Amino acid sequence: RDQKRLPLEKAISMLSRETAASVCLNDRGILKPGYKADINVIDLDRLHLYAPRVKRDLPAAGRRLSQKADGYEATIVSGTVTYRNGRATGALPGRLVRGAKSAPAA
């Protein structure tokens, strides 16, 4: 949407490998044997993002932003499909990650 387009491969790397590395989760962000992989399967021709909305569904009426999207075919976490065509499957294979450290300053 900006004047200069970011190549899709670079955007994916920034959102996956580079983000994981920034908090020292070095076993993530790459599709490779032995790595933990969460995958979104996206139909780019159908991709449509709706305006974000504020939801108050957290404890103590806490607020969060929620944004709907079309075009997400599936989300796969630890080899299990958790969303198919925008709807939750009920599977919850993920776990809370604790103790990730910050990467050393450059």
WODA-V682913 format. One record per backbone hydrogen bond with DSSP energy under -1.0 kcal/mol. CO is the residue of the C=O (numbers start at 1). NH is the residue of the N-H. E is the energy in kcal/mol with one decimal. If there is no record, write none. Layout:
BEGIN
co=CO nh=NH e=E
co=CO nh=NH e=E
END
This chain:
BEGIN
co=7 nh=11 e=-2.2
co=8 nh=12 e=-2.5
co=9 nh=13 e=-2.1
co=10 nh=14 e=-2.6
co=11 nh=15 e=-2.1
co=12 nh=16 e=-1.3
co=13 nh=18 e=-2.6
co=16 nh=20 e=-2.7
co=17 nh=21 e=-2.6
co=18 nh=22 e=-1.6
co=20 nh=23 e=-1.2
co=20 nh=25 e=-2.8
co=21 nh=24 e=-1.8
co=22 nh=103 e=-1.8
co=24 nh=26 e=-1.1
co=25 nh=28 e=-1.3
co=27 nh=36 e=-2.8
co=30 nh=32 e=-1.2
co=32 nh=35 e=-2.1
co=39 nh=76 e=-3.1
co=41 nh=73 e=-2.4
co=41 nh=74 e=-1.4
co=43 nh=46 e=-1.4
co=48 nh=70 e=-2.6
co=53 nh=66 e=-2.7
co=55 nh=64 e=-2.0
co=59 nh=62 e=-1.2
co=62 nh=58 e=-1.5
co=64 nh=55 e=-3.1
co=66 nh=53 e=-2.9
co=68 nh=50 e=-2.5
co=70 nh=48 e=-1.8
co=71 nh=43 e=-3.3
co=73 nh=85 e=-2.4
co=74 nh=41 e=-3.1
co=75 nh=82 e=-3.0
co=75 nh=83 e=-1.4
co=76 nh=39 e=-2.8
co=77 nh=80 e=-2.2
co=80 nh=77 e=-2.9
co=82 nh=89 e=-2.8
co=83 nh=75 e=-2.1
co=84 nh=87 e=-1.4
co=87 nh=84 e=-2.4
END
